[in-house]
């Protein structure tokens, strides 16, 4: 119940602090996230070793997304806390990732896991 009380924006704020700058040198990529249950949208951009998180529309000069992710806030909370694997969520249809799956895996691997 505690996780359900946390705003989804909290997970993205934490995500921004979890970027490994050494894995992000020379990277300029973005991924778009849409939460179907709340309508919330977030854009995560890795630029010059820094992760930018924006709620809503992307900032100017944000690159085209390597992936577009659709899920619910409940599923994302479980993914973010390792209670659910991405493969299981995709297999069940609870997580949809459009775009380049290999590039998206590289993108997410630049972030340390956990809250």
C-alpha positions as CSV (number, residue, x, y, z in Angstrom):
1,X,0.0,0.0,0.0
2,X,2.9,2.4,0.7
3,X,4.1,2.1,-3.0
4,X,0.6,2.8,-4.2
5,X,0.5,6.1,-2.2
6,X,3.7,7.4,-3.9
7,X,3.1,9.7,-6.9
8,X,4.5,8.2,-10.1
9,X,6.5,11.5,-10.5
10,X,8.5,10.4,-7.5
11,X,9.7,7.3,-9.4
12,X,10.9,9.5,-12.2
13,X,12.6,12.0,-9.9
14,X,14.5,9.1,-8.3
15,X,15.3,7.7,-11.8
16,X,17.0,11.0,-12.7
17,X,19.4,10.6,-9.8
18,X,20.2,7.0,-10.7
19,X,21.9,7.7,-14.1
20,X,25.5,6.4,-14.3
21,X,27.3,9.3,-16.0
22,X,30.1,7.0,-17.1
23,X,27.6,5.0,-19.1
24,X,26.0,8.2,-20.5
25,X,29.0,10.0,-22.0
26,X,28.3,11.2,-25.5
27,X,24.7,9.9,-25.3
28,X,21.7,12.1,-26.5
29,X,18.6,9.9,-26.3
30,X,15.1,10.1,-25.0
31,X,12.3,7.7,-24.1
32,X,8.6,8.6,-23.7
33,X,6.4,7.1,-21.0
34,X,2.6,7.2,-21.0
35,X,0.5,5.9,-18.1
36,X,-2.8,4.8,-19.5
37,X,-4.7,4.8,-16.1
38,X,-3.9,8.4,-15.2
39,X,-3.0,10.0,-18.6
40,X,0.3,11.2,-17.2
41,X,3.2,11.5,-19.6
42,X,7.0,11.7,-18.9
43,X,10.0,12.2,-21.1
44,X,13.4,11.0,-19.9
45,X,16.3,12.4,-21.9
46,X,19.9,11.5,-21.4
47,X,22.1,14.4,-22.5
48,X,25.7,15.1,-21.7
49,X,25.8,12.6,-18.9
50,X,22.7,14.0,-17.2
51,X,19.1,12.7,-17.1
52,X,16.4,15.2,-17.6
53,X,12.9,14.2,-16.6
54,X,10.0,16.3,-17.9
55,X,6.3,15.8,-17.2
56,X,4.2,16.3,-20.2
57,X,5.6,17.3,-23.6
58,X,9.3,17.1,-24.4
59,X,11.6,20.1,-24.1
60,X,12.8,21.8,-27.3
61,X,15.6,20.0,-29.0
62,X,14.8,16.7,-27.3
63,X,15.7,13.9,-29.7
64,X,13.1,11.6,-31.1
65,X,12.4,8.9,-28.6
66,X,14.2,5.6,-29.0
67,X,11.1,4.0,-27.3
68,X,7.6,4.8,-26.4
69,X,6.4,3.0,-23.2
70,X,2.8,2.5,-22.3
71,X,1.7,0.9,-19.0
72,X,-0.2,1.7,-15.8
73,X,1.1,3.4,-12.7
74,X,0.6,0.2,-10.7
75,X,2.7,-1.8,-13.2
76,X,5.4,0.8,-13.3
77,X,5.7,0.8,-9.5
78,X,6.1,-3.0,-9.5
79,X,8.7,-2.7,-12.3
80,X,10.6,0.1,-10.6
81,X,10.9,-1.9,-7.3
82,X,11.8,-5.2,-9.0
83,X,8.6,-6.8,-8.0
84,X,7.9,-7.5,-11.7
85,X,10.3,-8.2,-14.5
86,X,10.0,-6.3,-17.8
87,X,9.7,-9.5,-19.7
88,X,6.8,-10.8,-17.6
89,X,5.1,-7.4,-17.9
90,X,5.5,-7.4,-21.7
91,X,4.4,-11.0,-22.0
92,X,1.2,-10.3,-20.0
93,X,0.5,-7.1,-22.0
94,X,0.8,-4.9,-19.0
95,X,3.8,-3.1,-20.5
96,X,4.1,-2.1,-24.2
97,X,7.3,-0.8,-25.6
98,X,7.3,0.7,-29.1
99,X,10.5,1.5,-30.9
100,X,13.9,-0.2,-30.8
101,X,13.9,-2.8,-27.9
102,X,17.7,-3.2,-28.0
103,X,18.3,0.6,-27.8
104,X,15.7,0.8,-25.0
105,X,17.5,-1.9,-23.1
106,X,20.8,0.0,-23.4
107,X,18.9,3.2,-22.3
108,X,17.5,1.6,-19.2
109,X,20.8,-0.1,-18.4
110,X,22.4,3.3,-17.8
111,X,20.4,3.7,-14.7
112,X,21.1,2.0,-11.3
113,X,18.1,0.0,-10.1
114,X,16.1,0.5,-6.9
115,X,14.5,3.4,-5.0
